[in-house]
Amino acid sequence: MRVALFQPDIAANAAAAIRLCVCFDVPLAIVEPCGFVWDERRLRRVGLDYLKGARLARFASFSAFEAARHAAGERLVLLTTQAEHPYHLVHYRPDDVLLVGRESAGAPATVHTAADLRVRVPMAPGRRSLNVVTALAVVLGEALRQTGGLTERGPQ
C-alpha cells in the first residue's frame, strides 16, 4: 500500500500527508511540480519530527510516476468526488496506490483515465469535498483494515 499526492498546492497538506504515512508506516509519493517551494522549513510546521521517518519518493512528472508504478505492478486508486464507487464498498489490495489530486483543481482527465479504480468518500448532501489529507486518512484506514496492514488490534 502506498499514498500519492498529485501536484500538491499546499505545503501544510503535504506535511500532514507525510505525518499520516509515517504514523501508518506507508510510503508516500509526491508527483511534481508542487505549488510551493519544497523545503524542510515549510514542511516542519505540520510534519514536526515525522519528516525524518518518511519513506518518500518524488517524481518530476506524472509520466515518471506512472512508469515506476507500472514497473512495480501497482494498481492506481484515485480518490475523487467524481467517482461512482463509495470507498467503503470496494475491495482494496496490498499493491494499491491511493492518489489524491491538487487541492485547488483535483486531478486532470489524464489522471482519471490512468486510474484503475476511482473512489469517493460519501458526504452530506450539498457538500463539495473534504480536505485531501482527511479523505486520504479515511480511505487509507479502510484499505489497511481490509488488507491486514493495521499494526494493532482493537477490542475483540
WOTADA-V795086 format. One record per helix or strand. SS is the DSSP state (alpha for helix, beta for strand). FROM is the first residue (numbers start at 1). LEN is the number of residues. Records with the same first field share a line. If there is no record, write none. Layout:
SS=FROM-LEN + FROM-LEN
This chain:
beta=2-5 + 27-5 + 56-4 + 75-5 + 85-2 + 96-5 + 102-1 + 106-1 + 117-4
alpha=11-14 + 40-14 + 62-11 + 87-3 + 109-6 + 132-16
